[in-house]
Structures are given as C-alpha cells and as structure tokens.
Amino acid sequence: MIDWARVKELCGEIGAEDFAEVVTLFLEEADDVVAGLPDCAGPAALEAALHCLKGAALNLGFRDLAQLCQAGEKQAATGDTDIDLAAVAAIYDASKHAFEAGIDSYAGIRA
C-alpha cells in the first residue's frame, strides 16, 4: 500500500524538516481533492482531479492510490465518468492511516 522506499527517498531528498511540511501539505490537498471528486463536472474535471491526486500519491509513496487514480484518469480521458469514487476515497483513507501508523517507526522518519 505504501512504498516506504519512496518515502525514505523523498525524506532524504528534502530533509526531515521539509518532509514534515510536504506531508502536511499533501494530506491537506489530498483531503480536499478526494472530498471534491463527486462534485467534478464532467470527464475533464474528473481527469484533472485524479491526475493531481495521482501525482501527489506517487510523490509520497501512496502506491495503491496512485494506481487507482491512474486507471480512473485514463477512463475519464475517454469521456467515461463511471469511476468508483468511493473506492478512490476508501483507498486514500486506508493509505493515509497506514502511512500515519507506520511513519513514526519506519527508518526513523517522522512527519
């Protein structure tokens, strides 16, 4: 669910102090994007929202969320908006909880 190697890499790239800020910003932005998914007006808006969420998820190591967003993004790009947004929200919540539960003990990284 979480690519801890990516998390460690990101922390090493930006430093522990900035890492905590990046995590906070990502989670705030992701919360907003996920909450707004049902309100996306049309396939282009849905595609853009899923693309944004996918990019942030990849950056922070939320592997499963990124994969689900990529599939939804491709689907929306074809004009198909019949995407299981509840599944996106559920995998985001599960990823967020797994990240928060594991970050304190994983490789000494603290968010």
C-alpha positions as CSV (number, residue, x, y, z in Angstrom):
1,M,0.0,0.0,0.0
2,I,2.8,2.4,0.9
3,D,6.1,2.5,-1.0
4,W,8.3,3.0,2.1
5,A,11.4,3.1,-0.1
6,R,9.9,6.2,-1.9
7,V,9.0,7.8,1.4
8,K,12.6,7.3,2.6
9,E,13.9,8.6,-0.7
10,L,11.7,11.8,-0.5
11,C,12.8,12.4,3.1
12,G,16.4,12.1,2.1
13,E,15.9,14.4,-0.9
14,I,14.3,17.3,1.0
15,G,15.3,16.7,4.6
16,A,13.3,15.7,7.7
17,E,12.2,19.2,8.5
18,D,10.8,19.9,5.0
19,F,9.5,16.4,4.8
20,A,7.0,17.1,7.6
21,E,5.8,20.1,5.8
22,V,5.4,18.3,2.5
23,V,3.4,15.5,4.2
24,T,1.1,18.0,5.9
25,L,0.5,19.9,2.6
26,F,-0.1,16.6,0.7
27,L,-2.6,15.3,3.1
28,E,-4.5,18.6,3.2
29,E,-4.6,18.9,-0.5
30,A,-5.5,15.2,-0.9
31,D,-8.3,15.5,1.6
32,D,-9.7,18.4,-0.4
33,V,-9.3,16.6,-3.8
34,V,-10.9,13.4,-2.5
35,A,-13.8,15.3,-0.9
36,G,-14.4,17.2,-4.2
37,L,-14.3,14.2,-6.6
38,P,-18.1,13.7,-6.5
39,D,-18.6,17.3,-7.5
40,C,-16.4,17.2,-10.6
41,A,-18.4,18.5,-13.5
42,G,-17.6,16.3,-16.5
43,P,-14.8,14.0,-17.5
44,A,-12.2,16.7,-18.0
45,A,-12.6,17.9,-14.4
46,L,-12.6,14.4,-13.1
47,E,-9.5,13.5,-15.1
48,A,-7.7,16.6,-13.8
49,A,-8.6,15.9,-10.2
50,L,-7.4,12.3,-10.5
51,H,-4.2,13.4,-12.2
52,C,-3.5,15.8,-9.4
53,L,-4.2,13.2,-6.7
54,K,-2.1,10.6,-8.6
55,G,0.9,12.9,-8.8
56,A,0.8,13.7,-5.1
57,A,0.3,10.0,-4.2
58,L,3.3,8.9,-6.3
59,N,5.5,11.5,-4.7
60,L,4.6,10.4,-1.2
61,G,4.6,6.7,-1.8
62,F,0.9,6.0,-1.8
63,R,1.3,3.3,-4.4
64,D,-2.1,1.7,-4.5
65,L,-3.9,5.1,-4.5
66,A,-1.7,6.2,-7.4
67,Q,-2.5,3.1,-9.4
68,L,-6.3,3.5,-8.9
69,C,-6.1,7.2,-9.8
70,Q,-4.2,6.4,-12.9
71,A,-6.8,3.9,-14.0
72,G,-9.6,6.4,-13.3
73,E,-7.7,9.2,-15.1
74,K,-7.4,7.1,-18.2
75,Q,-11.0,6.2,-18.0
76,A,-12.1,9.8,-17.6
77,A,-9.8,10.7,-20.6
78,T,-12.1,8.6,-22.8
79,G,-15.1,10.5,-21.6
80,D,-16.3,7.7,-19.2
81,T,-17.1,9.2,-15.8
82,D,-18.4,5.9,-14.3
83,I,-15.5,5.7,-11.9
84,D,-15.8,4.2,-8.5
85,L,-15.1,7.3,-6.5
86,A,-16.0,5.5,-3.2
87,A,-13.1,3.1,-3.9
88,V,-10.7,6.1,-4.5
89,A,-11.8,7.6,-1.2
90,A,-11.5,4.3,0.6
91,I,-8.0,3.5,-0.7
92,Y,-7.0,7.1,0.2
93,D,-8.3,6.7,3.7
94,A,-6.6,3.3,4.1
95,S,-3.3,4.6,2.7
96,K,-3.4,7.7,4.9
97,H,-4.0,5.5,8.0
98,A,-1.2,3.1,7.0
99,F,1.1,6.0,6.4
100,E,0.3,7.7,9.7
101,A,0.6,4.4,11.6
102,G,4.0,3.4,10.0
103,I,5.8,6.7,9.6
104,D,7.0,7.0,13.2
105,S,8.6,3.6,13.2
106,Y,9.8,3.4,9.6
107,A,13.5,4.2,9.3
108,G,13.4,6.9,11.8
109,I,11.4,9.2,9.5
110,R,8.9,11.5,11.3
111,A,6.3,13.6,9.6
